[in-house]
Structures are given as C-alpha cells and as structure tokens.
C-alpha cells in the first residue's frame, strides 16, 4: 500500500556511516567485532538514497566526531574538571581510518 505521507514532507536520517563503523582495519575479529554486514549494506543504502532524493525526499547526514574541549560550551566543560577522570585523549588510533 503506498504511503499517504507526501515524500516532500519526509526526511531520511543517515547516522554515522563512517570508516570507524565499517572499515575492515577497524575490526577486532579476535573479539568477534566485524563489519561485513555493514559493508554489504552500504551499496544498497547508497542506491536507496539516490532513489529517495530523485523522488523529492530530503536526506540529512549526521556524523559523530571526536569531542574537542575548545568547542564545548562552558557548562559542559564544567563537567570535565574532575581530576580523577580523563575525558580527552591523544589516542587517534580509531579515528579517521
């Protein structure tokens, strides 16, 4: 049954399809963490997005990024002043691969 909602009144929300979520370099097979299913899904998602846009739908992409202290508002930075906690790291091993 066709949808009664006009496609131009809808939006497709794509959340965080990034290398960290699907690149095989980021897998930990020894822990059972692999992303083969996500990699298999991505071409199908790309085609769905293409068709959705062609029919007039809007697409919103959301990418999670590393928090950076200098870009956080003061009220959030207040939460991170506990000297017993480490919230920021220089470890970039899982970012942008």
N, C-alpha and C positions, 0 to 999 in steps of 0.2 A: 504494500500500500504506500503510495507516495506521501511524503511529509506535507503537512498543511502549513508549516512554517516557511515563509519565503526565504530562500537561501541568502538573499541580501540582508536579512535580519539576523544572520547567524555568524559565528566566527569559529574557526578551527584553532585550537590552542596546542602548539607543539612545545613540549617542555624538555629542555636539556638533552637533545640528541647530539652529544659531543664525543670526541675521541675517548675521553675518560670513561664514557659509558659503553663504547663499542670497539675500540681498537684492541687487536689481539695482544699488543705489547702491554696492555693494562690488565690482562687476565692473570689469575692466580690458579692455574689448574690443580696445583697441589692442595688447594683449599676448596676445589670444586667451583671456582668462580670463572666462568667463561661467558662470552657474549655472542656466541654463534647465532643464537636465535634473534638477537637484536640486529646483527649484521644482515641476516636473511630478511628481516622485516623492512630495513631501510629503503631498498629499491621500491617495494610496494607502497611504502609511505610517500616517497617522492612522487610516484605516479598518482596516488590519491590526492596529494596537494595540487599537482598540476591540473587535474580534472576539476577539483573543488574551486580553484581560482578561475578556471575557464568558465565555470557556470555562474560566477559572480560572488563567490564566497570570499570572505576576508580571512587571512591567516596571521596569527600572532605567534612569534617565536620568542621563547623565554630561555635564556641561557644562564645557568648558575655560574658565578665567577667567585674567585677567591675573595674573601673579605679583606679589605685593606683599611687599617686603622685610620689613616688620614682622610678617608672618605666617609667614615661613620659619623653620625651626629653625636654631639656631646653626651646626650642621655644614654646612648648605647656604649660609648667609651667608658662611662662611669661604671658599667657592669664588669669591665675587664681590668679593674685596678687591683684586684686581689692578687697579692704577690705569690700566693701558693698555686696559682693557675697559669697555664700557658695557653693562650688563645691564638697567638700568631706564631707562625713558623717560617723558617727559611727553606724548609724541605719542599722542593718543587718537583719531586720525583713522579708525582701522579698528575701534574698539571700540564696541559697543552701537548700531550704526546700523541 
